[in-house]
Amino acid sequence: MLNNIGLPGLLLIAVVVLVLFGKGKVSSLMGEVGKGITAFKKGVNDGAKEIESTGEEPHDVPGEKARDVTPQPTDRS
């Protein structure tokens, strides 16, 4: 359904959002989205650095069994 919105559709959506919420609200919302993306990237980078500094390989979460991904035969009668 959303595969063929195209540029005119996106522009129409942007204009409707701008009219409904106003310039100030939209710009503050986009600022918060940008801060969230920056914090996410920083967290991912910090996690990668921590793994590299310990010299350990990432491991499974304790208490969870490894999943068997081998295909099981199905009984189709």
Biopython code that builds the backbone (N, CA, C, O; Angstrom):
import numpy as np
from Bio.PDB.StructureBuilder import StructureBuilder

atoms = [
    (1, "MET", "N", (0.806, -1.188, 0.000)),
    (1, "MET", "CA", (0.000, 0.000, 0.000)),
    (1, "MET", "C", (0.854, 1.260, 0.000)),
    (1, "MET", "O", (0.562, 2.220, -0.713)),
    (2, "LEU", "N", (1.911, 1.249, 0.805)),
    (2, "LEU", "CA", (2.765, 2.428, 0.893)),
    (2, "LEU", "C", (3.960, 2.353, -0.048)),
    (2, "LEU", "O", (4.897, 3.142, 0.078)),
    (3, "ASN", "N", (3.939, 1.424, -0.980)),
    (3, "ASN", "CA", (5.085, 1.242, -1.863)),
    (3, "ASN", "C", (5.237, 2.363, -2.878)),
    (3, "ASN", "O", (6.352, 2.636, -3.323)),
    (4, "ASN", "N", (4.157, 3.013, -3.252)),
    (4, "ASN", "CA", (4.249, 3.997, -4.333)),
    (4, "ASN", "C", (3.678, 5.358, -3.921)),
    (4, "ASN", "O", (2.884, 5.942, -4.658)),
    (5, "ILE", "N", (4.074, 5.861, -2.759)),
    (5, "ILE", "CA", (3.624, 7.187, -2.338)),
    (5, "ILE", "C", (4.247, 8.241, -3.246)),
    (5, "ILE", "O", (3.540, 9.099, -3.774)),
    (6, "GLY", "N", (5.538, 8.186, -3.430)),
    (6, "GLY", "CA", (6.219, 9.121, -4.306)),
    (6, "GLY", "C", (6.464, 10.471, -3.654)),
    (6, "GLY", "O", (6.036, 10.717, -2.526)),
    (7, "LEU", "N", (7.150, 11.335, -4.368)),
    (7, "LEU", "CA", (7.504, 12.655, -3.868)),
    (7, "LEU", "C", (6.283, 13.549, -3.654)),
    (7, "LEU", "O", (6.205, 14.214, -2.621)),
    (8, "PRO", "N", (5.327, 13.594, -4.585)),
    (8, "PRO", "CA", (4.154, 14.454, -4.331)),
    (8, "PRO", "C", (3.376, 14.046, -3.076)),
    (8, "PRO", "O", (2.896, 14.907, -2.339)),
    (9, "GLY", "N", (3.251, 12.763, -2.833)),
    (9, "GLY", "CA", (2.562, 12.290, -1.642)),
    (9, "GLY", "C", (3.291, 12.669, -0.373)),
    (9, "GLY", "O", (2.666, 13.075, 0.607)),
    (10, "LEU", "N", (4.618, 12.540, -0.380)),
    (10, "LEU", "CA", (5.401, 12.923, 0.786)),
    (10, "LEU", "C", (5.316, 14.421, 1.056)),
    (10, "LEU", "O", (5.228, 14.847, 2.208)),
    (11, "LEU", "N", (5.343, 15.217, -0.007)),
    (11, "LEU", "CA", (5.212, 16.663, 0.161)),
    (11, "LEU", "C", (3.841, 17.028, 0.730)),
    (11, "LEU", "O", (3.741, 17.915, 1.578)),
    (12, "LEU", "N", (2.799, 16.363, 0.278)),
    (12, "LEU", "CA", (1.464, 16.621, 0.786)),
    (12, "LEU", "C", (1.375, 16.269, 2.274)),
    (12, "LEU", "O", (0.785, 17.016, 3.054)),
    (13, "ILE", "N", (1.950, 15.154, 2.660)),
    (13, "ILE", "CA", (1.963, 14.753, 4.066)),
    (13, "ILE", "C", (2.731, 15.775, 4.899)),
    (13, "ILE", "O", (2.287, 16.143, 5.986)),
    (14, "ALA", "N", (3.875, 16.236, 4.403)),
    (14, "ALA", "CA", (4.674, 17.232, 5.129)),
    (14, "ALA", "C", (3.902, 18.529, 5.315)),
    (14, "ALA", "O", (3.953, 19.125, 6.392)),
    (15, "VAL", "N", (3.188, 18.979, 4.287)),
    (15, "VAL", "CA", (2.406, 20.216, 4.383)),
    (15, "VAL", "C", (1.271, 20.050, 5.393)),
    (15, "VAL", "O", (1.012, 20.960, 6.182)),
    (16, "VAL", "N", (0.598, 18.915, 5.379)),
    (16, "VAL", "CA", (-0.504, 18.682, 6.320)),
    (16, "VAL", "C", (0.014, 18.661, 7.755)),
    (16, "VAL", "O", (-0.608, 19.247, 8.641)),
    (17, "VAL", "N", (1.137, 17.999, 7.996)),
    (17, "VAL", "CA", (1.720, 17.959, 9.337)),
    (17, "VAL", "C", (2.122, 19.360, 9.777)),
    (17, "VAL", "O", (1.896, 19.736, 10.927)),
    (18, "LEU", "N", (2.713, 20.133, 8.878)),
    (18, "LEU", "CA", (3.132, 21.497, 9.198)),
    (18, "LEU", "C", (1.932, 22.371, 9.533)),
    (18, "LEU", "O", (1.992, 23.165, 10.473)),
    (19, "VAL", "N", (0.853, 22.241, 8.790)),
    (19, "VAL", "CA", (-0.346, 23.036, 9.049)),
    (19, "VAL", "C", (-0.984, 22.629, 10.376)),
    (19, "VAL", "O", (-1.417, 23.490, 11.142)),
    (20, "LEU", "N", (-1.048, 21.337, 10.651)),
    (20, "LEU", "CA", (-1.691, 20.863, 11.874)),
    (20, "LEU", "C", (-0.913, 21.229, 13.139)),
    (20, "LEU", "O", (-1.509, 21.661, 14.126)),
    (21, "PHE", "N", (0.392, 21.065, 13.120)),
    (21, "PHE", "CA", (1.182, 21.220, 14.331)),
    (21, "PHE", "C", (1.939, 22.527, 14.417)),
    (21, "PHE", "O", (2.308, 22.942, 15.515)),
    (22, "GLY", "N", (2.182, 23.182, 13.316)),
    (22, "GLY", "CA", (2.925, 24.435, 13.338)),
    (22, "GLY", "C", (4.417, 24.212, 13.254)),
    (22, "GLY", "O", (4.930, 23.136, 13.562)),
    (23, "LYS", "N", (5.107, 25.274, 12.823)),
    (23, "LYS", "CA", (6.541, 25.194, 12.577)),
    (23, "LYS", "C", (7.332, 24.917, 13.858)),
    (23, "LYS", "O", (8.264, 24.112, 13.841)),
    (24, "GLY", "N", (6.980, 25.562, 14.952)),
    (24, "GLY", "CA", (7.727, 25.407, 16.200)),
    (24, "GLY", "C", (7.648, 23.999, 16.756)),
    (24, "GLY", "O", (8.653, 23.443, 17.199)),
    (25, "LYS", "N", (6.456, 23.421, 16.733)),
    (25, "LYS", "CA", (6.266, 22.073, 17.281)),
    (25, "LYS", "C", (7.003, 21.032, 16.431)),
    (25, "LYS", "O", (7.623, 20.114, 16.967)),
    (26, "VAL", "N", (6.931, 21.180, 15.110)),
    (26, "VAL", "CA", (7.597, 20.222, 14.219)),
    (26, "VAL", "C", (9.108, 20.306, 14.379)),
    (26, "VAL", "O", (9.785, 19.278, 14.419)),
    (27, "SER", "N", (9.648, 21.529, 14.471)),
    (27, "SER", "CA", (11.104, 21.663, 14.599)),
    (27, "SER", "C", (11.596, 21.118, 15.944)),
    (27, "SER", "O", (12.665, 20.511, 16.008)),
    (28, "SER", "N", (10.830, 21.326, 17.014)),
    (28, "SER", "CA", (11.251, 20.775, 18.303)),
    (28, "SER", "C", (11.157, 19.250, 18.297)),
    (28, "SER", "O", (11.993, 18.573, 18.894)),
    (29, "LEU", "N", (10.149, 18.715, 17.628)),
    (29, "LEU", "CA", (10.016, 17.265, 17.527)),
    (29, "LEU", "C", (11.180, 16.667, 16.747)),
    (29, "LEU", "O", (11.723, 15.635, 17.140)),
    (30, "MET", "N", (11.566, 17.305, 15.648)),
    (30, "MET", "CA", (12.694, 16.801, 14.862)),
    (30, "MET", "C", (14.005, 16.906, 15.650)),
    (30, "MET", "O", (14.888, 16.061, 15.506)),
    (31, "GLY", "N", (14.128, 17.948, 16.483)),
    (31, "GLY", "CA", (15.310, 18.071, 17.335)),
    (31, "GLY", "C", (15.397, 16.919, 18.319)),
    (31, "GLY", "O", (16.476, 16.378, 18.557)),
    (32, "GLU", "N", (14.248, 16.541, 18.897)),
    (32, "GLU", "CA", (14.228, 15.417, 19.833)),
    (32, "GLU", "C", (14.543, 14.100, 19.127)),
    (32, "GLU", "O", (15.228, 13.245, 19.687)),
    (33, "VAL", "N", (14.050, 13.936, 17.912)),
    (33, "VAL", "CA", (14.361, 12.723, 17.140)),
    (33, "VAL", "C", (15.857, 12.658, 16.860)),
    (33, "VAL", "O", (16.463, 11.593, 16.969)),
    (34, "GLY", "N", (16.452, 13.785, 16.502)),
    (34, "GLY", "CA", (17.893, 13.833, 16.253)),
    (34, "GLY", "C", (18.699, 13.480, 17.489)),
    (34, "GLY", "O", (19.693, 12.759, 17.406)),
    (35, "LYS", "N", (18.263, 13.999, 18.658)),
    (35, "LYS", "CA", (18.955, 13.676, 19.903)),
    (35, "LYS", "C", (18.843, 12.185, 20.220)),
    (35, "LYS", "O", (19.793, 11.568, 20.702)),
    (36, "GLY", "N", (17.684, 11.624, 19.945)),
    (36, "GLY", "CA", (17.494, 10.193, 20.183)),
    (36, "GLY", "C", (18.390, 9.338, 19.301)),
    (36, "GLY", "O", (18.972, 8.355, 19.761)),
    (37, "ILE", "N", (18.499, 9.713, 18.041)),
    (37, "ILE", "CA", (19.359, 8.958, 17.119)),
    (37, "ILE", "C", (20.813, 9.067, 17.555)),
    (37, "ILE", "O", (21.551, 8.082, 17.532)),
    (38, "THR", "N", (21.224, 10.277, 17.957)),
    (38, "THR", "CA", (22.599, 10.478, 18.416)),
    (38, "THR", "C", (22.889, 9.639, 19.664)),
    (38, "THR", "O", (23.952, 9.027, 19.766)),
    (39, "ALA", "N", (21.951, 9.609, 20.611)),
    (39, "ALA", "CA", (22.144, 8.820, 21.826)),
    (39, "ALA", "C", (22.204, 7.328, 21.504)),
    (39, "ALA", "O", (22.987, 6.597, 22.110)),
    (40, "PHE", "N", (21.386, 6.872, 20.555)),
    (40, "PHE", "CA", (21.410, 5.465, 20.165)),
    (40, "PHE", "C", (22.760, 5.094, 19.552)),
    (40, "PHE", "O", (23.343, 4.067, 19.902)),
    (41, "LYS", "N", (23.250, 5.922, 18.646)),
    (41, "LYS", "CA", (24.547, 5.647, 18.013)),
    (41, "LYS", "C", (25.666, 5.640, 19.049)),
    (41, "LYS", "O", (26.565, 4.800, 18.991)),
    (42, "LYS", "N", (25.612, 6.585, 20.005)),
    (42, "LYS", "CA", (26.636, 6.642, 21.045)),
    (42, "LYS", "C", (26.601, 5.375, 21.895)),
    (42, "LYS", "O", (27.650, 4.834, 22.247)),
    (43, "GLY", "N", (25.407, 4.903, 22.223)),
    (43, "GLY", "CA", (25.282, 3.680, 23.000)),
    (43, "GLY", "C", (25.821, 2.465, 22.271)),
    (43, "GLY", "O", (26.483, 1.620, 22.874)),
    (44, "VAL", "N", (25.544, 2.368, 20.978)),
    (44, "VAL", "CA", (26.050, 1.248, 20.185)),
    (44, "VAL", "C", (27.575, 1.295, 20.123)),
    (44, "VAL", "O", (28.237, 0.270, 20.284)),
    (45, "ASN", "N", (28.128, 2.480, 19.890)),
    (45, "ASN", "CA", (29.588, 2.609, 19.825)),
    (45, "ASN", "C", (30.238, 2.301, 21.168)),
    (45, "ASN", "O", (31.276, 1.640, 21.213)),
    (46, "ASP", "N", (29.639, 2.772, 22.269)),
    (46, "ASP", "CA", (30.184, 2.485, 23.595)),
    (46, "ASP", "C", (30.145, 0.989, 23.885)),
    (46, "ASP", "O", (31.089, 0.442, 24.456)),
    (47, "GLY", "N", (29.072, 0.333, 23.500)),
    (47, "GLY", "CA", (28.976, -1.113, 23.696)),
    (47, "GLY", "C", (30.030, -1.862, 22.899)),
    (47, "GLY", "O", (30.632, -2.812, 23.400)),
    (48, "ALA", "N", (30.255, -1.440, 21.660)),
    (48, "ALA", "CA", (31.271, -2.090, 20.831)),
    (48, "ALA", "C", (32.667, -1.879, 21.415)),
    (48, "ALA", "O", (33.490, -2.794, 21.412)),
    (49, "LYS", "N", (32.930, -0.676, 21.914)),
    (49, "LYS", "CA", (34.238, -0.400, 22.527)),
    (49, "LYS", "C", (34.434, -1.222, 23.792)),
    (49, "LYS", "O", (35.536, -1.702, 24.059)),
    (50, "GLU", "N", (33.365, -1.387, 24.574)),
    (50, "GLU", "CA", (33.463, -2.169, 25.800)),
    (50, "GLU", "C", (33.759, -3.626, 25.489)),
    (50, "GLU", "O", (34.561, -4.257, 26.177)),
    (51, "ILE", "N", (33.126, -4.161, 24.471)),
    (51, "ILE", "CA", (33.378, -5.551, 24.079)),
    (51, "ILE", "C", (34.815, -5.704, 23.600)),
    (51, "ILE", "O", (35.482, -6.682, 23.940)),
    (52, "GLU", "N", (35.300, -4.739, 22.807)),
    (52, "GLU", "CA", (36.676, -4.811, 22.319)),
    (52, "GLU", "C", (37.683, -4.692, 23.466)),
    (52, "GLU", "O", (38.714, -5.363, 23.454)),
    (53, "SER", "N", (37.392, -3.846, 24.449)),
    (53, "SER", "CA", (38.348, -3.632, 25.536)),
    (53, "SER", "C", (38.448, -4.847, 26.456)),
    (53, "SER", "O", (39.510, -5.094, 27.027)),
    (54, "THR", "N", (37.373, -5.602, 26.611)),
    (54, "THR", "CA", (37.436, -6.783, 27.470)),
    (54, "THR", "C", (38.087, -7.957, 26.751)),
    (54, "THR", "O", (38.584, -8.877, 27.400)),
    (55, "GLY", "N", (38.092, -7.940, 25.440)),
    (55, "GLY", "CA", (38.711, -9.019, 24.680)),
    (55, "GLY", "C", (37.886, -10.279, 24.649)),
    (55, "GLY", "O", (38.381, -11.334, 24.253)),
    (56, "GLU", "N", (36.629, -10.193, 25.062)),
    (56, "GLU", "CA", (35.762, -11.361, 25.074)),
    (56, "GLU", "C", (34.863, -11.369, 23.846)),
    (56, "GLU", "O", (34.533, -10.333, 23.269)),
    (57, "GLU", "N", (34.489, -12.563, 23.484)),
    (57, "GLU", "CA", (33.510, -12.710, 22.418)),
    (57, "GLU", "C", (32.117, -12.495, 23.000)),
    (57, "GLU", "O", (31.872, -12.863, 24.149)),
    (58, "PRO", "N", (31.202, -11.909, 22.235)),
    (58, "PRO", "CA", (29.833, -11.795, 22.730)),
    (58, "PRO", "C", (29.265, -13.180, 23.015)),
    (58, "PRO", "O", (29.538, -14.121, 22.270)),
    (59, "HIS", "N", (28.484, -13.319, 24.078)),
    (59, "HIS", "CA", (27.949, -14.619, 24.459)),
    (59, "HIS", "C", (26.447, -14.521, 24.647)),
    (59, "HIS", "O", (25.863, -13.437, 24.660)),
    (60, "ASP", "N", (25.846, -15.685, 24.790)),
    (60, "ASP", "CA", (24.401, -15.748, 24.948)),
    (60, "ASP", "C", (23.986, -15.221, 26.315)),
    (60, "ASP", "O", (24.787, -15.166, 27.248)),
    (61, "VAL", "N", (22.744, -14.842, 26.409)),
    (61, "VAL", "CA", (22.180, -14.384, 27.669)),
    (61, "VAL", "C", (22.027, -15.589, 28.587)),
    (61, "VAL", "O", (21.515, -16.623, 28.160)),
    (62, "PRO", "N", (22.468, -15.474, 29.857)),
    (62, "PRO", "CA", (22.332, -16.614, 30.778)),
    (62, "PRO", "C", (20.865, -16.993, 30.976)),
    (62, "PRO", "O", (19.986, -16.134, 31.046)),
    (63, "GLY", "N", (20.628, -18.279, 31.062)),
    (63, "GLY", "CA", (19.277, -18.753, 31.296)),
    (63, "GLY", "C", (18.502, -19.061, 30.028)),
    (63, "GLY", "O", (17.414, -19.632, 30.094)),
    (64, "GLU", "N", (19.034, -18.697, 28.894)),
    (64, "GLU", "CA", (18.350, -18.995, 27.638)),
    (64, "GLU", "C", (19.069, -20.123, 26.924)),
    (64, "GLU", "O", (20.298, -20.152, 26.860)),
    (65, "LYS", "N", (18.293, -21.047, 26.390)),
    (65, "LYS", "CA", (18.882, -22.152, 25.642)),
    (65, "LYS", "C", (19.137, -21.695, 24.210)),
    (65, "LYS", "O", (18.426, -20.845, 23.673)),
    (66, "ALA", "N", (20.162, -22.275, 23.610)),
    (66, "ALA", "CA", (20.415, -22.004, 22.201)),
    (66, "ALA", "C", (19.307, -22.632, 21.378)),
    (66, "ALA", "O", (18.860, -23.742, 21.666)),
    (67, "ARG", "N", (18.873, -21.932, 20.372)),
    (67, "ARG", "CA", (17.790, -22.448, 19.536)),
    (67, "ARG", "C", (18.332, -23.371, 18.463)),
    (67, "ARG", "O", (19.357, -23.095, 17.839)),
    (68, "ASP", "N", (17.636, -24.455, 18.264)),
    (68, "ASP", "CA", (17.978, -25.387, 17.197)),
    (68, "ASP", "C", (17.273, -24.920, 15.932)),
    (68, "ASP", "O", (16.044, -24.901, 15.872)),
    (69, "VAL", "N", (18.048, -24.546, 14.925)),
    (69, "VAL", "CA", (17.454, -24.003, 13.705)),
    (69, "VAL", "C", (17.439, -25.012, 12.568)),
    (69, "VAL", "O", (17.195, -24.649, 11.418)),
    (70, "THR", "N", (17.699, -26.278, 12.881)),
    (70, "THR", "CA", (17.649, -27.281, 11.828)),
    (70, "THR", "C", (16.191, -27.541, 11.463)),
    (70, "THR", "O", (15.338, -27.617, 12.347)),
    (71, "PRO", "N", (15.900, -27.678, 10.179)),
    (71, "PRO", "CA", (14.512, -27.901, 9.775)),
    (71, "PRO", "C", (14.013, -29.253, 10.259)),
    (71, "PRO", "O", (14.716, -30.260, 10.168)),
    (72, "GLN", "N", (12.817, -29.260, 10.763)),
    (72, "GLN", "CA", (12.216, -30.488, 11.254)),
    (72, "GLN", "C", (11.291, -31.065, 10.170)),
    (72, "GLN", "O", (10.598, -30.319, 9.479)),
    (73, "PRO", "N", (11.287, -32.385, 10.030)),
    (73, "PRO", "CA", (10.399, -32.975, 9.018)),
    (73, "PRO", "C", (8.947, -32.748, 9.423)),
    (73, "PRO", "O", (8.597, -32.795, 10.602)),
    (74, "THR", "N", (8.126, -32.505, 8.433)),
    (74, "THR", "CA", (6.704, -32.295, 8.702)),
    (74, "THR", "C", (5.937, -33.534, 8.296)),
    (74, "THR", "O", (6.299, -34.208, 7.332)),
    (75, "ASP", "N", (4.896, -33.832, 9.015)),
    (75, "ASP", "CA", (4.053, -34.993, 8.716)),
    (75, "ASP", "C", (2.845, -34.519, 7.933)),
    (75, "ASP", "O", (1.872, -34.030, 8.506)),
    (76, "ARG", "N", (2.914, -34.667, 6.628)),
    (76, "ARG", "CA", (1.800, -34.264, 5.761)),
    (76, "ARG", "C", (1.147, -35.517, 5.217)),
    (76, "ARG", "O", (1.636, -36.130, 4.268)),
    (77, "SER", "N", (0.071, -35.875, 5.808)),
    (77, "SER", "CA", (-0.629, -37.096, 5.373)),
    (77, "SER", "C", (-1.762, -36.747, 4.463)),
    (77, "SER", "O", (-2.471, -37.636, 3.991)),
]
sb = StructureBuilder()
sb.init_structure("model")
sb.init_model(0)
sb.init_chain("A")
sb.init_seg("    ")
for serial, (resi, resn, name, xyz) in enumerate(atoms, 1):
    if name == "N":
        sb.init_residue(resn, " ", resi, " ")
    sb.init_atom(name, np.array(xyz, "f"), 0.0, 1.0, " ", f" {name:<3s}", serial, name[0])
structure = sb.get_structure()
